[in-house]
């Protein structure tokens, strides 16, 4: 499933096209994705102008100049494709290739951009686990999908004190606590593994151990907060570079997956300088966890 950096780079890729654009026509090529499309889906979008495009955790949100707000989720295999006279682009950074097979093009937005250009924004989803729903624009944060989400992990609000407060008294493994969307919204398996490795913390460690003796932030909590912000920032920046067709010297796109420290590297030598340990894979809550037992304590 696309994680927060992937969704954020999709938002950034769509933003220049959709913000300020007028939705001229909508093609809903099937009645449902993961859930049925809203009643009068095309009718309620056509003629509307996109006021702003946002993101909350792994959800894309769009406020219109009138009518409902739109909540989108990419599911396992969903992606947006921007088509214009010069070709097509699929914004986002994805570990696995996104489909461009037209048979899976389920929703097509024909838009006139703020600059007066005509473009198509195509939602493609082979597995149809994604969805598009409407919400009341002035009560978007109260929508059942968004109401229980925790803090966003990309801003300075995520610091050692906050993590210590969230995890105080929790006996659950640190990896599980970080994946709890009610505490911190948007963190997924890949970037939790990477952040824990950067912070030198074991995914097995009790989450509550990051609160100091007085219940305040510990050095470990501060280190983890910084690692989370750094790994997400680096992944988003890598996606931004790829959207600008930035290529590395060997000709490959600058995807962050080429910078993984531990994820999907079972049996390889830990890349931390001076470590020399071997990356191990374990299963926690049904998900693969990759870490180095030698340097993550």
N, C-alpha and C positions, 0 to 999 in steps of 0.2 A: 504494500500500500504506500502511495506517495506520502512522504513525511513533510514536516513544516517547511524546510528549505525548498523542497520541490514545489509545494503549493505557493510559497511566496514568490518564487521565480516565475511561476505561471501568472500570478497576479501582475508582476512587473512587466511581463511580456505582453499581456493583454491591455494593460493600462493605457499606453499611447494610442491604441486603436479604439477602445471602448469608452473611456472617459470623455464625456462631451458628445459622444456619437448618438445619432438618432436611429432607433431600430425600425427599419423600413418594413421588413417582412420576416416572419418566423416560419420555418418548416419544422414541424414536429412529425418525424417520420415513423414514429411508433407511439402508442398511448402511454407507455411506461418505460422506466429504467429500473432501478431497484424498487422504487415506489411508483405508483401512477403519477403522471404529470398532473399538475393542478388543473382544475376545471377552467376552461377558456384560457388556456395557457398562452397560445399565440395571440389571441385577441387582447389580453391584458398587457402584453409587451409591445405590440406593434404601435408605432407612433410615439412611444415614450423615448425620452432622452436619458442616457446613463449619467447621473450626477457624480457618482463616485464608485470606485471599485476597491473593496477592502478584503481583509482576511482575519478570521478569528480561529486560532488553532489551525486545524487542517481544513477549514471551511472557507470558500470564497463567498463574498457577499457583494451585492450590487444594489445601491440606492438609485431609484429612478426619480425623474422630475415630478411624477405623480403615480398613484397606484401602489401596488405592493413592492416590498423589497424582495430580492431573489437570493436564496441560499443554494450554493452548489457544492457538491462533494465529488471528488474524482474516483472514489472507490478503489478497486484494485488496478484497473487498467484504463481508466478514463484519461482523456487529454483534449485540449483545445488546439485547433489548427486555424491559423490565420491565412486566408487565401486572398490574393490581390493580383493585379496585372503582371507583376514581376515574378510571381511564383507563390510559394507557400512556406510557412514557418510554424513549427510546433514548439512554443515556449515551455521552458521547464527543464529541470535536471532530473533524469530518471535513471535508476540503476539498470532497468531493463528497457529495451527499445519500445517505443510507443507505436501503436498501430496507425497506419495511414490508409488501410483498406476501406474504400468507400462504402462497402456493405455494412460497416459498423458506424457510419455517420448517422447519428440518431436525431440530433437537433442542429439546425443551421440558422444562425442569425445573419440576415442581410442588413448591413449597417451603412450609414453615411457618416463618416468620421467628422470630427470638429473642423477638419481642414477641407471638408467637402469631397473626400475620396470615397468611392464605393468599395466595400470589402465584405468578405464572408467570414464569420467566426463559426467554426464547425466543432461540435462536440462529438468525439469518437470514443466508443467504449465497447470493446469486444465482449467483456464478461457482464456488462450492465450492472455492476455493483454501485456505480455512482448514482447521483440523483440531483434533481432540481426541484426546489420547493419555494412557495411564497411565504412571506412573513409580514406582519404589520411593521412598517418602517420605523415608527416611533417607539416600538416595543421589541426591536430586534434582539436585544440582549436577554429578553424574557422568553424567547422561543425555547421550547423544550430541548432542542439540540444544543443550544448555547448557554442556557441558564446555569447549568451546573459546572461549567468549565472553570478551571483555576487560572492562575496568573499567566500572562504571556511571558515566555522565557527569553525574549530577544532584547528587552530593555534593561535599564539600570536598576529597575525595581527588584530584579532577581539578584539578590546579594546573599552573603553568608548568613546574616541575621534572619532573612526571610526563610531560607532553607532550614535553618535550625528550628525556627518556629513551626514550620510545616511538618517537620519530621520528628519533633520532640515526642518521646514516649512510644514511638512506633518500632515494633519488633520485626516488621516485615523487612525482607532484604532490600538493600538500597536500590537495586535495579527495579524491583516491583514498585517501590514508592515513586520513583522517577517516572514510571509509565502510567501512574494514576492520574488521569486527565482532570480529576477533581482538585488536584493539588497544583500541578503545573500543566498547562494546556499545550498540546501540540508536539510534545516529545515522543518520538517513536523509537523502535528497536535499534536502528542503525546508529542514530546520533547519541542515544544513551550509552551504548557500548563505547563509542568514540570519546564521549565526554568523560566517562569513568576512567578510561585509559589515560587520557590527558591529565586527569586529576590524581592519578596513582591510587585509585580507590577500588577495592574489590566489590564486584556486584553482589557478593554474598554477605557483605557487612550489614549489620542491623542499621536501618535508616536512622533510628534514634541516637546512634552513637555519634552523629554529626553535631548534636547539640552539646555544648560544653557542660561542665559540672554545674554551672549556675543556670543552665538552660539557654544561655546565649550562644552566639555563633562561635564555632571552633575554627581553627586554622583549616581543617579539612573542609568545612562547609564553605568557607570563603574560596578555597581552591576549586571546589566543585562548581560554584556559581560562575566563577571566571571561565572555567573550562566549557561549561554549557554555552555561555554567550560567545566564546571564541569559536567553538566548533560550528555553531549555527551560522555565525557571521561569515566564517570561511566558506561554508557550503553555499550560502546565498550568493556570496561574491563570485564563487566559481560558476554558479549558474548564470549570474549576470554577464560574466566574461563570455560564456558560451553563446548567450543570446546575441552578443555583438560579433559572433563568428570569430572570436579569439581562438587561435590555435597554438598549441605548444610547438616547440622546435621540431618534434618528431611528426608533426602534422595532425596529432589527435586533438580533439576538443578538450577544453580545460575542465572537465567534469571532476567534482570533488571525490568521486569514487576512486580516482587514481591516487588519492592521498589518505585512504583509510589506514589507520594504525593497526587495528585488530580485527575489524569486522570482516567476516568471511575469509580469515587468514589462518584457520586452524592448522597447527603443525609447523607454521613458519616461525622464524626467529623474531622475537620482539624488536621492533625498530627503535625503541628508546635507547639512546646512546649510553653505553656502559651496562645495559641490562643483561642481554644474552639469554633471557628466558625463552620459553616456547609458548606460543599462543594456544590456548585451550578453548574448547567449545563445551558448554554445558547447556542444559535446558531448564529454563525458569518460566513457570506459568505457561508452558507450552510453546515458548519462543526460544530460539537459539541465542545464547549469550556468548560472546567472544571476549576473552580477556587474558592477561598475562599474570599467572599466579606469582611470578617472581617479583614483579614491581608494583602490582596492585594489591594493597593490603587493607 
